[in-house]
Amino acid sequence: MKQQPASAYSLEAQIRACCQTLDDKKAENLKVLHLGDRSSLTEYFLIATGTSQPHLRAIRVALEDTMQRLNSSVIGVDSDPHSGWVVVDVGDFMVHVFTREVRDVYKLDVLWRDADDVTAAMLAPESKPEAVAPGVIKPAKRKPAAKVAATEDAAIAESKPKRARKTVAKAPEAVSKGDTAAKTVAPRKSPAKKVTAKKPSVKKPAAKKPAAPRTKKPAIE
C-alpha cells in the first residue's frame, strides 16, 4: 500500500475535506468505499460523477487545492482530457471522478461491491465529544436546592389523601403583628337577633243579626 504523505490532519479529516470539495463543486452520486485489506493499492475509494469534461477538470483543480491547504501532497493525477475519467491519488485514498457514460462503463461500484460503503459516515457532521479523563465518571448535574425542595413537597402532598377544604373566617385583629407563629382563629358567631314577641290578636265578636218576628198560625176550629 502506498504511504500517505505526511500531514497534520488525520486520514478521516482529509477524506471529509475531499467529500466537502466534491459536494461544493456539484459532483453527483458520491460514494466512499473502504477497501481495507482487499486492495494493495489504497485503502479508500472516493467515486463521483461530473457532468462534462470541463466539470471534471474543475473538480480536479479544486481537489488539488484542498490537499495543498491540508499540507498533504498529491502523489499523482491521471487526467486525460478525452477519457472522461480523472484520478487523484493521495496515497491512502484515491478519488475517481467520471462522466456519467464512462462511469456506467467501468462500474467501480459493482467491481468493489465487497467493500464497505462508508459514505454516510464520512458525510455526517463530525462529532466533538467532551474530553473526560479516563476512568473518571462525570457527576450528574444537581438541581438547585429550591427546586429539589419544591419537588419533594409536591410529591408528599400528592401522596397524602385529599381532604375537603374548610374555609375559616379569620378576624384581622386576632393575630398581632409581632407573632411569628400562625394562630388558629375561631370563626365569629353572628349576634343573635332579638325576637319581639307579637301580641295575640283579639277577635271581636261578630254582631248578631236581630231575629225575625215569629208569626202565630191561626187556630183551626
C-alpha positions in Angstrom: 0.0 0.0 0.0 1.2 3.5 -0.8 2.3 5.6 2.1 0.3 8.7 2.6 2.3 12.0 2.6 3.0 13.5 6.0 0.2 15.8 7.1 -1.0 17.3 10.4 -4.5 16.1 9.5 -5.8 12.6 10.0 -6.8 10.3 7.2 -10.5 10.7 8.0 -10.2 14.5 8.1 -8.6 14.6 4.7 -11.3 12.3 3.2 -14.0 14.5 4.8 -12.4 17.6 3.3 -12.4 16.0 -0.2 -16.0 14.9 0.2 -16.9 18.5 1.0 -14.9 19.8 -2.0 -16.8 17.3 -4.3 -20.1 18.5 -2.9 -19.2 22.2 -3.3 -18.3 21.5 -6.9 -21.7 19.9 -7.5 -20.3 16.4 -8.1 -23.1 13.8 -8.3 -23.6 10.3 -6.8 -20.7 10.4 -4.4 -19.6 7.2 -2.8 -16.9 6.4 -0.3 -15.7 2.8 -0.2 -13.4 1.3 2.4 -11.3 -1.3 0.7 -9.1 -2.2 3.7 -7.1 -5.4 3.0 -9.0 -6.0 -0.2 -6.6 -3.9 -2.2 -2.8 -3.3 -2.0 -3.1 0.0 -3.9 -5.0 2.1 -1.4 -7.4 1.9 1.5 -10.3 4.1 0.3 -12.0 4.9 -3.0 -14.0 8.2 -3.5 -16.2 7.8 -6.5 -18.2 10.7 -8.0 -19.8 11.8 -11.3 -19.2 15.0 -13.3 -21.5 16.5 -16.0 -18.8 17.2 -18.6 -15.0 17.2 -19.2 -14.6 20.8 -18.1 -16.5 19.9 -15.0 -14.1 17.1 -14.3 -11.1 19.5 -14.8 -12.6 22.0 -12.3 -13.1 19.2 -9.7 -9.5 18.0 -10.1 -8.1 21.5 -9.6 -10.3 22.0 -6.5 -9.2 18.7 -5.0 -5.5 19.6 -5.5 -6.1 23.0 -3.8 -7.8 21.2 -0.9 -4.9 18.8 -0.4 -2.4 21.7 -0.6 -4.4 23.6 2.1 -4.2 20.5 4.3 -0.4 20.3 3.8 -0.8 16.9 2.1 0.8 16.4 -1.3 -0.9 14.6 -4.2 1.1 11.6 -5.3 -0.3 11.5 -8.9 -3.0 12.7 -11.2 -4.3 10.9 -14.2 -6.4 13.3 -16.3 -6.8 12.6 -20.0 -8.8 15.5 -21.5 -10.8 13.0 -23.6 -11.1 10.0 -21.3 -14.0 11.2 -19.2 -12.1 9.9 -16.1 -10.0 11.8 -13.6 -8.0 10.1 -10.9 -6.4 12.0 -8.0 -4.1 9.7 -5.9 -3.4 10.9 -2.4 -1.8 7.7 -1.1 -4.2 6.0 1.4 -7.2 7.1 -0.7 -7.9 7.8 -4.4 -10.6 10.0 -5.9 -12.2 8.8 -9.1 -14.4 11.2 -11.0 -16.2 10.1 -14.1 -18.7 11.4 -16.6 -22.0 9.6 -16.5 -21.3 7.5 -19.6 -17.8 6.4 -18.5 -18.9 5.6 -15.0 -21.6 3.3 -16.4 -18.9 1.5 -18.5 -16.3 0.9 -15.7 -18.8 0.4 -12.8 -16.3 0.7 -10.0 -19.2 0.5 -7.5 -20.0 -3.0 -8.8 -16.4 -4.1 -9.2 -15.7 -3.3 -5.5 -19.1 -4.3 -4.2 -17.5 -6.3 -1.4 -16.0 -3.1 0.1 -17.7 -1.3 3.0 -19.8 1.7 2.0 -18.9 4.4 4.5 -20.4 7.3 2.5 -23.0 8.3 5.2 -20.4 8.3 8.0 -18.0 10.5 6.0 -20.7 13.0 5.0 -22.2 13.2 8.5 -21.1 16.2 10.7 -18.0 15.3 12.7 -19.0 14.9 16.4 -16.8 16.5 19.0 -17.2 14.6 22.3 -16.4 16.4 25.5 -13.0 15.5 26.8 -13.1 13.4 30.0 -10.2 11.9 31.8 -10.0 8.1 31.5 -11.6 6.3 34.4 -13.4 9.4 35.6 -17.2 9.4 35.7 -18.8 12.8 35.2 -21.1 13.6 38.1 -24.7 14.1 37.3 -25.8 17.7 37.3 -27.5 18.7 40.6 -30.7 20.6 40.6 -30.9 23.8 42.7 -31.9 23.2 46.4 -35.0 25.3 46.0 -36.2 23.2 43.1 -35.4 19.9 44.9 -37.4 21.1 48.0 -40.4 22.1 45.9 -40.3 18.8 44.1 -40.2 16.8 47.3 -43.1 18.9 48.8 -45.2 18.3 45.7 -44.5 14.6 46.0 -45.5 14.5 49.6 -48.6 16.5 49.0 -49.6 14.2 46.2 -49.2 11.1 48.4 -51.5 12.4 51.2 -55.2 11.7 50.9 -57.2 14.6 49.7 -59.5 16.2 52.2 -62.3 18.6 51.8 -61.0 22.1 52.3 -62.7 24.2 55.0 -63.0 27.9 54.8 -62.2 29.5 58.1 -63.0 33.2 58.6 -60.2 34.9 60.5 -60.6 38.2 62.4 -57.9 40.6 61.3 -57.3 41.8 64.9 -56.9 38.3 66.3 -53.3 37.9 65.1 -50.9 40.5 66.3 -48.1 41.9 64.1 -45.4 40.6 66.4 -46.5 37.0 66.3 -44.3 34.7 64.2 -46.3 31.5 64.6 -49.5 31.1 62.9 -52.6 31.2 65.1 -55.8 29.4 64.7 -58.8 31.8 64.9 -62.2 30.5 65.6 -64.9 31.9 63.4 -67.0 34.6 64.9 -70.6 33.8 65.7 -73.1 36.2 64.3 -75.1 38.1 67.1 -78.4 36.6 67.9 -81.3 38.6 66.5 -83.8 40.0 69.0 -87.2 38.5 68.6 -90.0 40.8 69.5 -93.0 38.9 70.8 -96.1 39.6 68.9 -99.2 40.5 70.9 -102.0 38.0 70.3 -104.7 39.4 68.2 -108.1 39.7 69.9 -111.0 38.8 67.8 -114.1 40.9 68.3 -117.4 39.0 68.5 -119.4 39.4 65.4 -122.6 41.4 65.7 -125.7 39.3 65.9 -128.4 39.9 63.4 -131.9 40.5 65.0 -134.1 37.5 64.8 -137.1 37.8 62.5 -140.5 38.0 64.4 -142.5 34.9 64.7 -146.0 34.8 63.4 -148.6 32.7 65.1 -150.6 30.4 62.9 -154.4 30.8 63.4 -156.1 28.0 65.2 -158.4 25.8 63.2 -161.8 25.3 64.6 
